[in-house]
Amino acid sequence: MIAVQPYENEEKSFGEFRRKVRSAEVLSAAMERLLRNLHFSGKLSVVVQNGSVLKSGYEEGYFRQPEPSLAASPE
């Protein structure tokens, strides 16, 4: 019965991981506040291996609408 327990803990942990990803609970509250204060609109990416973050990055303006060009405005 001892050999089954680690598997059950792993399964429970993975279930919690999936729940948090589905409900968009992947950032700390502090990071969410910072993004909100910056009015950040973009794409965040994180690469994880064996529980450690290997790489992270962002694409700012990923969801921005193109601004109208000045040349198209009548004078």
FILUM-824888 format. One record per residue: residue number from 1; residue in three letters; x, y, z of N, C-alpha, C in turn. Coordinates in nm, 2 decimals, decimal comma. Layout:
BEGIN
<r num="NUM" residuo="ALA" n_xx="X" n_yy="Y" n_zz="Z" ca_xx="X" ca_yy="Y" ca_zz="Z" c_xx="X" c_yy="Y" c_zz="Z"/>
...
//
This chain:
BEGIN
<r num="1" residuo="MET" n_xx="0,08" n_yy="-0,12" n_zz="0,00" ca_xx="0,00" ca_yy="0,00" ca_zz="0,00" c_xx="0,09" c_yy="0,13" c_zz="0,00"/>
<r num="2" residuo="ILE" n_xx="0,21" n_yy="0,12" n_zz="0,05" ca_xx="0,29" ca_yy="0,24" ca_zz="0,05" c_xx="0,33" c_yy="0,28" c_zz="-0,09"/>
<r num="3" residuo="ALA" n_xx="0,35" n_yy="0,18" n_zz="-0,18" ca_xx="0,39" ca_yy="0,21" ca_zz="-0,32" c_xx="0,28" c_yy="0,28" c_zz="-0,39"/>
<r num="4" residuo="VAL" n_xx="0,16" n_yy="0,26" n_zz="-0,35" ca_xx="0,04" ca_yy="0,33" ca_zz="-0,42" c_xx="0,04" c_yy="0,48" c_zz="-0,39"/>
<r num="5" residuo="GLN" n_xx="0,07" n_yy="0,51" n_zz="-0,27" ca_xx="0,06" ca_yy="0,65" ca_zz="-0,22" c_xx="0,13" c_yy="0,75" c_zz="-0,30"/>
<r num="6" residuo="PRO" n_xx="0,26" n_yy="0,73" n_zz="-0,34" ca_xx="0,32" ca_yy="0,84" ca_zz="-0,42" c_xx="0,25" c_yy="0,86" c_zz="-0,56"/>
<r num="7" residuo="TYR" n_xx="0,19" n_yy="0,75" n_zz="-0,61" ca_xx="0,12" ca_yy="0,76" ca_zz="-0,74" c_xx="-0,01" c_yy="0,85" c_zz="-0,71"/>
<r num="8" residuo="GLU" n_xx="-0,08" n_yy="0,82" n_zz="-0,60" ca_xx="-0,20" ca_yy="0,90" ca_zz="-0,57" c_xx="-0,17" c_yy="1,05" c_zz="-0,55"/>
<r num="9" residuo="ASN" n_xx="-0,06" n_yy="1,08" n_zz="-0,48" ca_xx="-0,02" ca_yy="1,22" ca_zz="-0,46" c_xx="0,02" c_yy="1,28" c_zz="-0,59"/>
<r num="10" residuo="GLU" n_xx="0,09" n_yy="1,21" n_zz="-0,68" ca_xx="0,12" ca_yy="1,27" ca_zz="-0,81" c_xx="0,00" c_yy="1,29" c_zz="-0,89"/>
<r num="11" residuo="GLU" n_xx="-0,10" n_yy="1,20" n_zz="-0,89" ca_xx="-0,22" ca_yy="1,22" ca_zz="-0,96" c_xx="-0,30" c_yy="1,34" c_zz="-0,91"/>
<r num="12" residuo="LYS" n_xx="-0,31" n_yy="1,35" n_zz="-0,78" ca_xx="-0,38" ca_yy="1,46" ca_zz="-0,71" c_xx="-0,31" c_yy="1,59" c_zz="-0,75"/>
<r num="13" residuo="SER" n_xx="-0,18" n_yy="1,60" n_zz="-0,75" ca_xx="-0,10" ca_yy="1,72" ca_zz="-0,78" c_xx="-0,13" c_yy="1,76" c_zz="-0,93"/>
<r num="14" residuo="PHE" n_xx="-0,12" n_yy="1,66" n_zz="-1,02" ca_xx="-0,15" ca_yy="1,69" ca_zz="-1,16" c_xx="-0,29" c_yy="1,73" c_zz="-1,18"/>
<r num="15" residuo="GLY" n_xx="-0,39" n_yy="1,68" n_zz="-1,11" ca_xx="-0,52" ca_yy="1,72" ca_zz="-1,12" c_xx="-0,54" c_yy="1,87" c_zz="-1,08"/>
<r num="16" residuo="GLU" n_xx="-0,47" n_yy="1,91" n_zz="-0,97" ca_xx="-0,46" ca_yy="2,05" ca_zz="-0,92" c_xx="-0,40" c_yy="2,14" c_zz="-1,03"/>
<r num="17" residuo="PHE" n_xx="-0,29" n_yy="2,09" n_zz="-1,09" ca_xx="-0,22" ca_yy="2,17" ca_zz="-1,20" c_xx="-0,32" c_yy="2,19" c_zz="-1,31"/>
<r num="18" residuo="ARG" n_xx="-0,39" n_yy="2,09" n_zz="-1,36" ca_xx="-0,48" ca_yy="2,10" ca_zz="-1,47" c_xx="-0,59" c_yy="2,20" c_zz="-1,43"/>
<r num="19" residuo="ARG" n_xx="-0,64" n_yy="2,19" n_zz="-1,31" ca_xx="-0,75" ca_yy="2,28" ca_zz="-1,27" c_xx="-0,71" c_yy="2,43" c_zz="-1,27"/>
<r num="20" residuo="LYS" n_xx="-0,59" n_yy="2,45" n_zz="-1,22" ca_xx="-0,53" ca_yy="2,59" ca_zz="-1,22" c_xx="-0,51" c_yy="2,64" c_zz="-1,36"/>
<r num="21" residuo="VAL" n_xx="-0,46" n_yy="2,56" n_zz="-1,45" ca_xx="-0,44" ca_yy="2,61" ca_zz="-1,59" c_xx="-0,57" c_yy="2,64" c_zz="-1,65"/>
<r num="22" residuo="ARG" n_xx="-0,67" n_yy="2,55" n_zz="-1,64" ca_xx="-0,80" ca_yy="2,57" ca_zz="-1,70" c_xx="-0,87" c_yy="2,69" c_zz="-1,64"/>
<r num="23" residuo="SER" n_xx="-0,85" n_yy="2,72" n_zz="-1,52" ca_xx="-0,92" ca_yy="2,84" ca_zz="-1,46" c_xx="-0,83" c_yy="2,97" c_zz="-1,46"/>
<r num="24" residuo="ALA" n_xx="-0,72" n_yy="2,96" n_zz="-1,54" ca_xx="-0,63" ca_yy="3,07" ca_zz="-1,56" c_xx="-0,57" c_yy="3,12" c_zz="-1,43"/>
<r num="25" residuo="GLU" n_xx="-0,54" n_yy="3,03" n_zz="-1,34" ca_xx="-0,47" ca_yy="3,06" ca_zz="-1,21" c_xx="-0,32" c_yy="3,03" c_zz="-1,22"/>
<r num="26" residuo="VAL" n_xx="-0,26" n_yy="3,07" n_zz="-1,32" ca_xx="-0,12" ca_yy="3,03" ca_zz="-1,34" c_xx="-0,02" c_yy="3,14" c_zz="-1,30"/>
<r num="27" residuo="LEU" n_xx="-0,07" n_yy="3,26" n_zz="-1,27" ca_xx="0,02" ca_yy="3,37" ca_zz="-1,23" c_xx="-0,01" c_yy="3,41" c_zz="-1,08"/>
<r num="28" residuo="SER" n_xx="0,09" n_yy="3,45" n_zz="-1,02" ca_xx="0,08" ca_yy="3,50" ca_zz="-0,88" c_xx="-0,01" c_yy="3,63" c_zz="-0,88"/>
<r num="29" residuo="ALA" n_xx="-0,07" n_yy="3,65" n_zz="-0,77" ca_xx="-0,16" ca_yy="3,77" ca_zz="-0,76" c_xx="-0,08" c_yy="3,90" c_zz="-0,78"/>
<r num="30" residuo="ALA" n_xx="0,05" n_yy="3,90" n_zz="-0,73" ca_xx="0,13" ca_yy="4,02" ca_zz="-0,75" c_xx="0,16" c_yy="4,04" c_zz="-0,90"/>
<r num="31" residuo="MET" n_xx="0,18" n_yy="3,93" n_zz="-0,98" ca_xx="0,21" ca_yy="3,95" ca_zz="-1,12" c_xx="0,08" c_yy="3,99" c_zz="-1,19"/>
<r num="32" residuo="GLU" n_xx="-0,03" n_yy="3,94" n_zz="-1,15" ca_xx="-0,16" ca_yy="3,98" ca_zz="-1,22" c_xx="-0,18" c_yy="4,13" c_zz="-1,19"/>
<r num="33" residuo="ARG" n_xx="-0,16" n_yy="4,18" n_zz="-1,07" ca_xx="-0,17" ca_yy="4,32" ca_zz="-1,04" c_xx="-0,08" c_yy="4,41" c_zz="-1,12"/>
<r num="34" residuo="LEU" n_xx="0,05" n_yy="4,36" n_zz="-1,14" ca_xx="0,14" ca_yy="4,44" ca_zz="-1,22" c_xx="0,10" c_yy="4,45" c_zz="-1,36"/>
<r num="35" residuo="LEU" n_xx="0,05" n_yy="4,34" n_zz="-1,42" ca_xx="0,00" ca_yy="4,34" ca_zz="-1,56" c_xx="-0,12" c_yy="4,43" c_zz="-1,57"/>
<r num="36" residuo="ARG" n_xx="-0,21" n_yy="4,43" n_zz="-1,47" ca_xx="-0,33" ca_yy="4,51" ca_zz="-1,48" c_xx="-0,29" c_yy="4,66" c_zz="-1,47"/>
<r num="37" residuo="ASN" n_xx="-0,19" n_yy="4,69" n_zz="-1,38" ca_xx="-0,15" ca_yy="4,83" ca_zz="-1,36" c_xx="-0,08" c_yy="4,88" c_zz="-1,49"/>
<r num="38" residuo="LEU" n_xx="-0,01" n_yy="4,79" n_zz="-1,56" ca_xx="0,05" ca_yy="4,83" ca_zz="-1,69" c_xx="-0,04" c_yy="4,83" c_zz="-1,80"/>
<r num="39" residuo="HIS" n_xx="-0,16" n_yy="4,78" n_zz="-1,78" ca_xx="-0,26" ca_yy="4,76" ca_zz="-1,89" c_xx="-0,20" c_yy="4,68" c_zz="-2,00"/>
<r num="40" residuo="PHE" n_xx="-0,12" n_yy="4,58" n_zz="-1,96" ca_xx="-0,05" ca_yy="4,49" ca_zz="-2,05" c_xx="-0,15" c_yy="4,41" c_zz="-2,14"/>
<r num="41" residuo="SER" n_xx="-0,13" n_yy="4,41" n_zz="-2,26" ca_xx="-0,20" ca_yy="4,32" ca_zz="-2,36" c_xx="-0,09" c_yy="4,26" c_zz="-2,44"/>
<r num="42" residuo="GLY" n_xx="-0,09" n_yy="4,13" n_zz="-2,43" ca_xx="0,02" ca_yy="4,06" ca_zz="-2,50" c_xx="0,01" c_yy="3,91" c_zz="-2,47"/>
<r num="43" residuo="LYS" n_xx="0,12" n_yy="3,84" n_zz="-2,51" ca_xx="0,13" ca_yy="3,70" ca_zz="-2,49" c_xx="0,25" c_yy="3,67" c_zz="-2,40"/>
<r num="44" residuo="LEU" n_xx="0,22" n_yy="3,59" n_zz="-2,29" ca_xx="0,33" ca_yy="3,55" ca_zz="-2,20" c_xx="0,36" c_yy="3,40" c_zz="-2,23"/>
<r num="45" residuo="SER" n_xx="0,49" n_yy="3,37" n_zz="-2,23" ca_xx="0,52" ca_yy="3,23" ca_zz="-2,25" c_xx="0,62" c_yy="3,18" c_zz="-2,14"/>
<r num="46" residuo="VAL" n_xx="0,61" n_yy="3,06" n_zz="-2,09" ca_xx="0,70" ca_yy="3,01" ca_zz="-2,00" c_xx="0,74" c_yy="2,86" c_zz="-2,04"/>
<r num="47" residuo="VAL" n_xx="0,86" n_yy="2,83" n_zz="-2,04" ca_xx="0,91" ca_yy="2,70" ca_zz="-2,06" c_xx="0,96" c_yy="2,64" c_zz="-1,93"/>
<r num="48" residuo="VAL" n_xx="0,90" n_yy="2,52" n_zz="-1,90" ca_xx="0,94" ca_yy="2,45" ca_zz="-1,77" c_xx="0,99" c_yy="2,31" c_zz="-1,80"/>
<r num="49" residuo="GLN" n_xx="1,10" n_yy="2,28" n_zz="-1,73" ca_xx="1,15" ca_yy="2,14" ca_zz="-1,74" c_xx="1,18" c_yy="2,09" c_zz="-1,60"/>
<r num="50" residuo="ASN" n_xx="1,13" n_yy="1,98" n_zz="-1,56" ca_xx="1,15" ca_yy="1,92" ca_zz="-1,43" c_xx="1,12" c_yy="2,02" c_zz="-1,32"/>
<r num="51" residuo="GLY" n_xx="1,01" n_yy="2,10" n_zz="-1,34" ca_xx="0,97" ca_yy="2,19" ca_zz="-1,23" c_xx="1,04" c_yy="2,32" c_zz="-1,22"/>
<r num="52" residuo="SER" n_xx="1,14" n_yy="2,34" n_zz="-1,31" ca_xx="1,21" ca_yy="2,47" ca_zz="-1,31" c_xx="1,19" c_yy="2,54" c_zz="-1,44"/>
<r num="53" residuo="VAL" n_xx="1,18" n_yy="2,67" n_zz="-1,42" ca_xx="1,16" ca_yy="2,76" ca_zz="-1,54" c_xx="1,29" c_yy="2,77" c_zz="-1,61"/>
<r num="54" residuo="LEU" n_xx="1,29" n_yy="2,73" n_zz="-1,74" ca_xx="1,40" ca_yy="2,74" ca_zz="-1,82" c_xx="1,41" c_yy="2,88" c_zz="-1,90"/>
<r num="55" residuo="LYS" n_xx="1,29" n_yy="2,92" n_zz="-1,94" ca_xx="1,29" ca_yy="3,04" ca_zz="-2,02" c_xx="1,15" c_yy="3,10" c_zz="-2,01"/>
<r num="56" residuo="SER" n_xx="1,14" n_yy="3,24" n_zz="-2,01" ca_xx="1,02" ca_yy="3,31" ca_zz="-2,02" c_xx="1,03" c_yy="3,43" c_zz="-2,11"/>
<r num="57" residuo="GLY" n_xx="0,92" n_yy="3,47" n_zz="-2,16" ca_xx="0,92" ca_yy="3,58" ca_zz="-2,25" c_xx="0,78" c_yy="3,64" c_zz="-2,27"/>
<r num="58" residuo="TYR" n_xx="0,77" n_yy="3,74" n_zz="-2,35" ca_xx="0,65" ca_yy="3,81" ca_zz="-2,38" c_xx="0,65" c_yy="3,87" c_zz="-2,52"/>
<r num="59" residuo="GLU" n_xx="0,53" n_yy="3,89" n_zz="-2,57" ca_xx="0,51" ca_yy="3,96" ca_zz="-2,70" c_xx="0,41" c_yy="4,07" c_zz="-2,67"/>
<r num="60" residuo="GLU" n_xx="0,46" n_yy="4,19" n_zz="-2,65" ca_xx="0,38" ca_yy="4,31" ca_zz="-2,62" c_xx="0,30" c_yy="4,34" c_zz="-2,74"/>
<r num="61" residuo="GLY" n_xx="0,17" n_yy="4,39" n_zz="-2,72" ca_xx="0,09" ca_yy="4,43" ca_zz="-2,83" c_xx="0,03" c_yy="4,32" c_zz="-2,91"/>
<r num="62" residuo="TYR" n_xx="0,04" n_yy="4,20" n_zz="-2,86" ca_xx="-0,01" ca_yy="4,08" ca_zz="-2,93" c_xx="-0,16" c_yy="4,10" c_zz="-2,97"/>
<r num="63" residuo="PHE" n_xx="-0,24" n_yy="4,16" n_zz="-2,89" ca_xx="-0,38" ca_yy="4,18" ca_zz="-2,91" c_xx="-0,42" c_yy="4,32" c_zz="-2,95"/>
<r num="64" residuo="ARG" n_xx="-0,32" n_yy="4,41" n_zz="-2,98" ca_xx="-0,35" ca_yy="4,55" ca_zz="-3,01" c_xx="-0,41" c_yy="4,56" c_zz="-3,15"/>
<r num="65" residuo="GLN" n_xx="-0,50" n_yy="4,66" n_zz="-3,16" ca_xx="-0,55" ca_yy="4,69" ca_zz="-3,29" c_xx="-0,45" c_yy="4,78" c_zz="-3,36"/>
<r num="66" residuo="PRO" n_xx="-0,43" n_yy="4,77" n_zz="-3,49" ca_xx="-0,34" ca_yy="4,86" ca_zz="-3,56" c_xx="-0,39" c_yy="5,00" c_zz="-3,56"/>
<r num="67" residuo="GLU" n_xx="-0,30" n_yy="5,09" n_zz="-3,53" ca_xx="-0,33" ca_yy="5,24" ca_zz="-3,52" c_xx="-0,35" c_yy="5,29" c_zz="-3,66"/>
<r num="68" residuo="PRO" n_xx="-0,44" n_yy="5,38" n_zz="-3,69" ca_xx="-0,46" ca_yy="5,44" ca_zz="-3,82" c_xx="-0,33" c_yy="5,52" c_zz="-3,85"/>
<r num="69" residuo="SER" n_xx="-0,29" n_yy="5,51" n_zz="-3,97" ca_xx="-0,17" ca_yy="5,59" ca_zz="-4,01" c_xx="-0,20" c_yy="5,73" c_zz="-4,04"/>
<r num="70" residuo="LEU" n_xx="-0,10" n_yy="5,82" n_zz="-4,02" ca_xx="-0,12" ca_yy="5,96" ca_zz="-4,04" c_xx="-0,14" c_yy="6,00" c_zz="-4,18"/>
<r num="71" residuo="ALA" n_xx="-0,08" n_yy="5,92" n_zz="-4,27" ca_xx="-0,09" ca_yy="5,95" ca_zz="-4,41" c_xx="-0,24" c_yy="5,93" c_zz="-4,46"/>
<r num="72" residuo="ALA" n_xx="-0,32" n_yy="5,85" n_zz="-4,40" ca_xx="-0,45" ca_yy="5,82" ca_zz="-4,44" c_xx="-0,55" c_yy="5,93" c_zz="-4,39"/>
<r num="73" residuo="SER" n_xx="-0,51" n_yy="6,01" n_zz="-4,30" ca_xx="-0,60" ca_yy="6,11" ca_zz="-4,25" c_xx="-0,60" c_yy="6,24" c_zz="-4,34"/>
<r num="74" residuo="PRO" n_xx="-0,72" n_yy="6,29" n_zz="-4,37" ca_xx="-0,73" ca_yy="6,41" ca_zz="-4,45" c_xx="-0,69" c_yy="6,53" c_zz="-4,38"/>
<r num="75" residuo="GLU" n_xx="-0,62" n_yy="6,63" n_zz="-4,45" ca_xx="-0,58" ca_yy="6,75" ca_zz="-4,39" c_xx="-0,65" c_yy="6,87" c_zz="-4,44"/>
//
